[in-house]
Amino acid sequence: MDRKPDPAPYEGDVARIVLIGTVLWLASGVALLPFWGPLDDHGFLWLIGTCFCGAFFGVLGHAKVRARDRRAGRG
């Protein structure tokens, strides 16, 4: 059985995609803050932490993508 060739790398604006995802994680975390009490009462307080962890790792990912783009001469 022959192996299919690898697809071409995505050439779009990856930094913008990561930034949009990061903003969405942050907005979700902020939107959940007023519901801290009910979330805690029902055992779903981890949702707030997940949102802010997603935003944190999004910031790291955005920095990594920007550095990669600068090295490649795209930014």
C-alpha positions in Angstrom: 0.0 0.0 0.0 1.5 3.3 -1.1 1.6 6.3 1.3 -0.1 9.4 0.1 2.1 12.5 0.0 1.9 15.0 2.8 -0.3 18.0 2.2 1.2 21.4 1.6 1.7 23.5 4.7 -1.0 26.1 5.4 0.2 29.5 4.1 -2.5 31.7 5.6 -2.2 34.2 8.5 -1.7 31.7 11.3 -0.9 34.4 13.8 -4.3 36.0 13.3 -6.1 32.7 13.7 -4.2 32.1 17.0 -5.0 35.6 18.1 -8.7 35.2 17.4 -8.8 32.0 19.4 -6.9 33.6 22.3 -9.4 36.5 22.4 -12.3 34.0 22.3 -10.9 32.0 25.3 -10.3 35.3 27.2 -13.8 36.6 26.5 -15.3 33.3 27.5 -13.4 33.4 30.8 -14.5 36.9 31.5 -18.1 36.1 30.6 -18.1 33.2 33.1 -16.8 35.3 36.0 -20.2 36.6 37.1 -21.4 33.0 37.4 -18.6 32.0 39.8 -21.0 31.1 42.6 -23.3 28.9 40.6 -20.5 27.2 38.8 -18.8 26.5 42.1 -22.0 25.2 43.6 -22.4 22.7 40.8 -18.8 21.7 40.4 -18.1 23.5 37.2 -15.6 26.1 38.4 -13.0 24.4 36.3 -14.6 26.0 33.3 -13.2 29.4 34.3 -9.7 28.0 34.8 -9.9 26.2 31.4 -10.8 29.5 29.7 -7.9 31.4 31.2 -5.5 28.5 30.6 -6.6 28.6 26.9 -6.0 32.3 26.8 -2.5 31.9 28.4 -1.4 29.2 26.1 -2.9 31.2 23.2 -0.6 34.1 24.1 2.4 31.7 24.2 1.3 30.2 20.8 0.9 33.6 19.3 4.4 34.6 20.3 5.8 31.4 18.9 4.0 31.8 15.6 5.1 35.5 15.3 8.7 34.4 16.0 8.5 31.7 13.4 7.0 34.1 10.8 9.8 36.6 11.5 12.5 33.9 11.0 10.8 32.9 7.8 10.8 36.5 6.6 7.0 36.8 6.5 6.4 39.3 9.2 
